[in-house]
Amino acid sequence: MTIDLYAFDTPNGRKISVALEEMALPYTVHVVDITRGEQHDPAFVAISPNHKIPAIVDLEGPAGAPISVFESGAILVYLGEKTGRFWPRDPVARVAVLEWLMFQMGGFGPIPGQVHHFVALKDETERRYGLERFMAETRRLYTVMDERLAAHEFFAGELSIADFAILGWAWRHERHRIDLADYPHVQRWYETMMARPAVARGFAVALRRPA
Ligand SMILES: N[C@@H](CCC(=O)N[C@@H](CS)C(=O)NCC(=O)O)C(=O)O
């Protein structure tokens, strides 16, 4: 039985298509076009009460009962629990995964997301303060990541759901005006991640309807 993925072609949507591919879970995509307001459709809000993608429905949830999950971090943990993959059983190893997953959910997502917003404003005076503020914080986050990756192959040591979460946003580095050459360890990790066949499939799957 497949998992239903409700998503759009954005960093938070891509995190989940990448994770589903890496975990070799069969899934069916349901495009929720957030540029057309489809995130407000009552049927979608019933499974995603925050009116945001991504969400999943797993018809074969715990004890065989269907379950829906919203919030990308919760989805990644759910899928890690379901498959036992990229989500260590060892409590110490699990702490590192949770730390970097929460780092992404609380910072490296909301902050570059603000850069995407301010950079799109046409009026230079309107956007200057916001852009400077959120660009500075975005650069700081990349520095934190670079320092971590200087000593670790992946964020939590072994490849984990934290890497899938962070990759979704790093994929948009050009849009938040980051040159990965300034962060060589992040660049090395990014190239390693993007070279994985399952990751490539996760980014290739259509999360947008043809125009
Ligand atoms: N914390 C949420 C954020 C989800 C999110 O911001 N989704 C965006 C697309 S990346 C969305 O659905 N935006 C539609 C809207 O805000 O109306 C998660 O990680 O799942």
The ligand as an SDF file (V2000), in Angstrom:
LIG
                    3D

 20 19  0  0  0  0  0  0  0  0999 V2000
    6.8260   24.1170    9.6210 N   0  0  0  0  0  0  0  0  0  0  0  0
    6.1540   23.6670    8.4350 C   0  0  0  0  0  0  0  0  0  0  0  0
    6.2800   24.7190    7.3730 C   0  0  0  0  0  0  0  0  0  0  0  0
    5.5200   24.3350    6.1410 C   0  0  0  0  0  0  0  0  0  0  0  0
    5.4960   25.4650    5.1340 C   0  0  0  0  0  0  0  0  0  0  0  0
    5.9290   26.5930    5.4200 O   0  0  0  0  0  0  0  0  0  0  0  0
    4.9480   25.1660    3.9640 N   0  0  0  0  0  0  0  0  0  0  0  0
    4.7980   26.1800    2.9330 C   0  0  0  0  0  0  0  0  0  0  0  0
    5.4760   25.7380    1.6540 C   0  0  0  0  0  0  0  0  0  0  0  0
    7.2110   25.3950    1.9140 S   0  0  0  0  0  0  0  0  0  0  0  0
    3.3180   26.3790    2.6480 C   0  0  0  0  0  0  0  0  0  0  0  0
    2.5640   25.4340    2.6060 O   0  0  0  0  0  0  0  0  0  0  0  0
    2.9180   27.6360    2.4160 N   0  0  0  0  0  0  0  0  0  0  0  0
    1.5670   27.9440    2.0790 C   0  0  0  0  0  0  0  0  0  0  0  0
    1.0370   29.1010    2.8680 C   0  0  0  0  0  0  0  0  0  0  0  0
    1.7380   29.5990    3.7640 O   0  0  0  0  0  0  0  0  0  0  0  0
   -0.0810   29.5110    2.6110 O   0  0  0  0  0  0  0  0  0  0  0  0
    6.7620   22.3340    7.9820 C   0  0  0  0  0  0  0  0  0  0  0  0
    7.9760   22.1950    8.1100 O   0  0  0  0  0  0  0  0  0  0  0  0
    6.0290   21.4540    7.4860 O   0  0  0  0  0  0  0  0  0  0  0  0
  1  2  1  0
  2  3  1  0
  2 18  1  0
  3  4  1  0
  4  5  1  0
  5  6  2  0
  5  7  1  0
  7  8  1  0
  8  9  1  0
  8 11  1  0
  9 10  1  0
 11 12  2  0
 11 13  1  0
 13 14  1  0
 14 15  1  0
 15 16  2  0
 15 17  1  0
 18 19  2  0
 18 20  1  0
M  END
$$$$
